[in-house]
Amino acid sequence: MLDSAQPIQLRRPTTPATIGGHDRKNRVHHRAVSASTGPTRPSPDTTLHDHAAALARQHPGVPLPNEGMPYPNSDEDAVSDESAARIEALTTQLIDDFFGTPMETREIAWLSRKAIEYGVRIHRTPAISAAIGRGDPAQVRAVGRHLVRTSTAESPTVLGMAMLAEVGTSEDVSLIQTLGLLSGTFGPLAADALARLPNATNNLIWLADRSAGWGRVYLVEAICRLGDPAAEQWLLRKPCDGNHLNGYFAYKVVCATPVHEAIALTELDEQVVDHTGRLLVVLVWSLGMGGTLLDYDHAEQVLADYLSHLCRLEPSRSRNYAVQTLSEFLDGDAYLSPPEWASLESLRIAYRSLATARRLG
């Protein structure tokens, strides 16, 4: 849980489009940790599912360190030189070839070898979804479950998760969530899989609470897309964890959640106040990643109400950082021009005054 006793400062990203080894536009994953630089590698005989489950037992209820990397056979899946489109085409043909073969002659070992050879996209795509849809759902589901449970290499496991994202059932939720804990690779498909199954909001929130980095981005976006009122209290308190990738979903959160109504309440718990501050700070520098404060219809009112709450709360590093960042924004930030608001000058003076007082204090 995030609170003022453990402040989180959000840093402006330097290259928003390709942070963390991902190209969001082309949706290609590049391994971020090598065996030589990451934590101790697990046994190569360990399945990725068992690897995730073991780490979850060591770190219950929180994101896995380094998103669970390195994986048991992290050298077995060489990063493909093929383009994302080519990888998608190869995967599509592989699926069609496998399920187009009579059941008695299918070899899952062959399917796994080809997946490793070609590489597999870690995101759901129309072409791959269509190929999976051409197979018999029960057969596809059985193969997907087998790959997810038994694969020791990344690409076959991704392929299995892609199958469950299309034809998985409520019986697969635990399997999907466990593998989804390796969120840098499996978060996107886990988000898609859980979003289409019963109890989607609770299942997505469970995994989002245990995910960081890119995986958290896709899970929060999926929660926002659902538009379920049951997610409101979580969205008011938890999505922003201080990672620079929060810039991809902060605007989606304020559009999907009545932040402006919550922050206007006189009596409000500190967790909502502090998360609102994190949202506002992210929206200062999220240009190029998502909407900004200038795009947010309620920004002027939320800034005023947020300041009112801060004036009655004890200072903390995170609160002081938020005040300083928002004061700079109102003065004319390097990323954004000052907004054209009726109350701009009064907000500017009030934030500048509090920022100065907190620095002196």
C-alpha positions in Angstrom: 0.0 0.0 0.0 1.2 3.5 -0.8 1.1 6.2 1.8 2.8 9.4 2.8 5.2 7.6 5.1 6.7 6.0 2.0 6.8 8.8 -0.5 7.1 8.1 -4.2 8.6 10.7 -6.6 7.7 10.5 -10.2 10.5 11.2 -12.7 9.9 12.6 -16.1 10.7 10.1 -18.8 13.5 10.9 -21.3 12.2 8.9 -24.2 8.5 8.2 -23.7 7.9 6.1 -26.8 10.5 3.4 -26.1 10.9 3.3 -22.3 11.9 0.0 -20.7 12.9 -1.9 -23.8 9.4 -1.8 -25.4 8.2 -0.1 -28.5 4.6 0.5 -27.7 3.6 1.4 -31.3 5.0 -1.8 -32.8 4.3 -3.9 -29.6 7.6 -5.8 -29.7 9.2 -7.0 -26.5 13.0 -6.9 -26.1 14.4 -8.8 -23.1 15.5 -6.3 -20.5 17.6 -8.5 -18.2 20.4 -10.9 -19.2 21.6 -13.9 -17.2 24.8 -12.0 -16.4 23.2 -8.9 -14.9 19.9 -10.2 -13.4 19.1 -12.2 -10.3 20.1 -15.8 -10.0 18.6 -17.8 -12.8 16.3 -20.6 -11.8 16.8 -24.2 -13.0 16.3 -24.6 -16.8 13.9 -27.4 -16.0 11.5 -25.0 -14.2 8.4 -24.0 -16.1 7.7 -20.3 -16.3 4.4 -21.0 -14.5 6.2 -22.7 -11.6 8.9 -20.0 -11.7 6.2 -17.3 -11.2 4.4 -19.3 -8.5 7.7 -19.8 -6.5 8.5 -16.1 -6.7 4.9 -15.2 -5.6 5.3 -17.4 -2.5 8.5 -15.5 -1.7 6.9 -12.1 -2.4 3.2 -12.4 -1.5 0.9 -9.6 -2.5 3.4 -7.4 -4.2 5.0 -7.1 -7.7 7.8 -9.6 -8.3 11.3 -8.2 -8.2 12.5 -7.3 -11.7 9.1 -8.6 -13.0 10.3 -12.1 -12.4 13.3 -11.9 -14.7 15.5 -13.7 -15.7 13.4 -16.7 -16.8 14.5 -20.3 -16.5 15.6 -20.5 -20.2 16.1 -16.9 -21.0 18.8 -17.7 -23.6 16.7 -20.3 -25.4 14.4 -17.7 -26.9 16.7 -15.6 -29.1 15.4 -12.1 -29.8 14.1 -12.3 -33.3 15.5 -10.0 -36.0 12.2 -10.3 -37.8 9.8 -7.4 -37.9 6.7 -7.5 -35.7 4.5 -8.0 -38.8 6.7 -10.9 -40.0 6.5 -12.5 -36.5 2.8 -12.1 -36.5 2.5 -13.7 -40.0 4.7 -16.7 -38.9 2.8 -17.2 -35.7 -0.5 -17.1 -37.6 0.7 -19.7 -40.1 2.1 -21.9 -37.3 -1.3 -21.9 -35.5 -3.2 -22.7 -38.8 -0.7 -25.5 -39.6 -0.9 -27.1 -36.2 -4.7 -27.1 -35.8 -5.1 -28.0 -39.5 -3.3 -31.3 -38.9 -5.3 -34.3 -37.7 -5.2 -34.6 -33.8 -3.5 -37.9 -33.9 -0.5 -36.5 -35.8 -0.1 -33.2 -33.9 3.1 -32.8 -31.9 3.2 -30.1 -29.3 7.0 -30.5 -29.1 7.1 -29.4 -32.8 4.8 -26.5 -32.0 7.0 -25.4 -29.1 10.2 -25.6 -31.2 8.7 -23.5 -34.0 7.4 -20.9 -31.5 11.0 -20.6 -30.2 12.3 -20.4 -33.7 9.9 -17.7 -34.9 9.3 -15.8 -31.7 5.7 -14.8 -30.6 4.2 -11.4 -30.2 3.3 -10.7 -26.6 0.2 -8.7 -27.5 -3.1 -9.8 -28.9 -3.5 -9.0 -32.6 -6.4 -9.4 -35.0 -4.5 -11.9 -37.2 -3.5 -14.2 -34.4 -6.9 -14.0 -32.8 -8.5 -15.0 -36.1 -6.1 -17.9 -36.5 -6.9 -19.2 -33.0 -10.6 -18.7 -33.7 -10.3 -21.1 -36.7 -9.4 -23.9 -34.4 -11.8 -26.0 -32.3 -12.2 -24.0 -29.0 -11.9 -27.1 -26.8 -8.8 -28.3 -28.6 -7.2 -24.8 -28.6 -7.9 -24.5 -24.9 -6.4 -27.8 -24.1 -3.2 -26.9 -26.0 -3.0 -23.5 -24.5 -3.3 -24.9 -21.0 -0.6 -27.5 -21.7 1.8 -24.8 -23.0 1.2 -22.5 -20.1 1.6 -25.2 -17.5 4.6 -27.1 -19.0 6.7 -24.8 -21.1 10.1 -23.9 -19.8 10.8 -21.4 -22.6 9.2 -18.0 -23.2 7.8 -18.1 -26.7 5.7 -21.4 -26.3 4.4 -20.0 -23.0 3.4 -16.8 -24.7 1.7 -18.8 -27.4 -0.3 -20.7 -24.8 -1.3 -17.5 -23.1 -2.5 -16.1 -26.4 -4.7 -19.1 -26.8 -6.2 -18.7 -23.4 -6.8 -15.0 -24.1 -9.2 -16.1 -26.8 -10.8 -19.3 -25.5 -9.9 -19.5 -21.8 -12.7 -20.0 -19.2 -13.2 -19.1 -15.6 -11.3 -22.3 -14.8 -8.2 -20.7 -16.2 -8.2 -17.5 -14.1 -5.7 -18.8 -11.5 -3.4 -20.1 -14.3 -3.6 -16.7 -16.1 -3.0 -14.7 -13.0 0.0 -16.7 -11.9 1.7 -16.4 -15.2 0.6 -12.8 -15.4 2.8 -12.1 -12.4 5.7 -12.2 -14.9 4.1 -8.9 -16.0 6.7 -7.5 -18.4 6.1 -10.3 -20.8 2.7 -11.8 -19.9 0.8 -8.7 -18.5 -0.7 -7.7 -21.9 -2.2 -11.1 -22.7 -3.2 -11.6 -19.1 -5.1 -8.3 -19.2 -6.9 -9.3 -22.4 -7.7 -12.8 -21.1 -9.1 -11.7 -17.7 -11.1 -8.8 -19.2 -13.3 -11.2 -21.1 -13.9 -13.7 -18.3 -16.4 -13.5 -15.3 -15.5 -11.3 -12.3 -13.1 -9.4 -14.6 -12.7 -6.3 -12.5 -11.7 -8.1 -9.3 -9.4 -10.5 -11.2 -7.7 -7.6 -13.0 -7.3 -5.6 -9.8 -5.8 -8.6 -8.1 -3.1 -8.9 -10.7 -2.6 -5.1 -11.1 -1.8 -4.9 -7.4 1.0 -7.4 -8.0 2.3 -5.9 -11.2 4.7 -3.1 -12.1 6.1 -1.5 -15.2 4.6 -2.4 -18.6 2.3 -5.1 -17.2 0.7 -2.6 -14.9 0.0 -0.3 -17.8 -2.0 -2.9 -19.7 -3.9 -4.0 -16.6 -4.9 -0.5 -15.6 -6.0 0.3 -19.1 -8.1 -2.9 -19.1 -9.7 -1.9 -15.8 -10.5 1.6 -17.2 -12.0 0.1 -20.4 -14.4 -2.1 -18.5 -16.0 1.0 -16.9 -17.2 -1.0 -13.9 -18.3 1.1 -11.0 -16.9 -1.6 -8.7 -13.4 -0.5 -9.7 -13.9 3.1 -8.7 -12.4 3.0 -5.2 -9.3 1.2 -6.5 -8.9 3.6 -9.3 -9.1 6.6 -6.9 -6.3 5.2 -4.7 -4.0 2.7 -6.4 -3.1 2.8 -10.1 -0.1 5.3 -10.0 2.8 3.6 -8.3 5.5 6.1 -9.2 6.8 4.4 -12.3 7.4 6.7 -15.3 5.2 4.4 -17.4 2.2 5.7 -15.4 2.1 8.4 -18.1 0.5 5.9 -20.4 -2.6 5.5 -18.3 -3.0 8.5 -16.0 -5.3 10.4 -18.4 -7.4 7.2 -18.9 -7.8 6.9 -15.1 -9.1 10.5 -14.7 -11.5 10.0 -17.6 -12.8 6.7 -16.2 -13.1 7.8 -12.6 -14.8 10.7 -10.9 -11.6 12.1 -9.4 -13.1 15.6 -9.6 -16.0 14.6 -7.4 -14.0 12.7 -4.9 -11.4 15.4 -4.3 -14.2 18.0 -3.9 -15.4 16.2 -0.7 -14.5 18.0 2.5 -13.7 14.8 4.4 -11.4 12.5 2.4 -8.9 9.8 3.4 -5.3 10.7 2.7 -4.8 7.8 0.3 -7.2 9.4 -2.2 -5.6 12.9 -1.7 -2.1 11.5 -2.3 -3.1 9.4 -5.3 -4.8 12.5 -6.8 -1.5 14.3 -6.4 0.4 11.5 -8.2 -2.2 11.7 -11.0 -1.8 15.4 -11.4 2.0 15.2 -11.4 2.0 12.5 -14.1 -0.4 14.6 -16.2 2.1 17.4 -16.2 4.7 15.4 -18.1 2.7 12.8 -19.9 2.8 14.6 -23.3 3.6 12.0 -26.0 2.4 9.2 -23.7 -1.2 10.2 -23.1 -3.4 13.2 -22.3 -2.1 16.0 -20.1 -3.5 18.5 -17.6 -4.4 20.7 -20.6 -6.6 17.9 -21.9 -8.3 17.2 -18.6 -11.7 19.0 -18.4 -11.7 19.1 -14.6 -8.0 20.1 -14.1 -8.7 23.6 -12.8 -11.1 22.5 -10.2 -9.1 19.4 -9.1 -6.0 21.5 -8.7 -7.9 23.9 -6.4 -9.5 21.2 -4.3 -6.3 19.2 -4.1 -4.5 22.3 -2.7 -7.2 22.7 -0.1 -6.6 19.2 1.2 -2.8 19.7 1.2 -3.1 22.8 3.4 -4.6 20.7 6.2 -2.3 17.7 5.9 1.1 17.2 7.3 3.9 17.8 4.7 5.7 14.8 3.2 8.4 14.4 0.5 5.8 13.2 -2.0 3.4 16.0 -1.2 6.1 18.6 -1.4 7.2 17.2 -4.7 3.7 17.4 -6.1 3.3 21.0 -4.9 6.6 22.0 -6.5 5.9 20.2 -9.8 2.4 21.7 -10.1 3.7 25.2 -9.2 6.2 24.9 -12.0 3.4 23.8 -14.4 1.3 26.8 -13.5 4.3 29.1 -14.0 4.8 27.7 -17.5 6.5 24.3 -17.6 9.1 23.3 -20.2 6.7 20.6 -21.4 3.5 22.5 -21.4 2.4 26.2 -21.8 0.4 27.7 -19.0 -3.3 26.9 -19.3 -5.9 29.6 -20.1 -7.9 29.4 -16.9 -9.9 32.1 -15.2 -8.4 31.1 -11.9 -4.8 30.6 -13.2 -3.3 33.6 -11.4 -4.8 32.8 -8.0 -3.8 29.1 -8.4 -0.3 30.1 -9.4 0.1 32.4 -6.3 -1.4 29.8 -4.0 0.8 26.9 -5.2 3.9 29.1 -5.3 3.2 30.2 -1.8 2.8 26.7 -0.4 5.8 25.4 -2.4 8.0 28.2 -0.9 6.7 27.6 2.6 7.3 23.9 2.4 10.9 24.5 1.1 11.6 26.9 4.0 9.9 24.6 6.5 
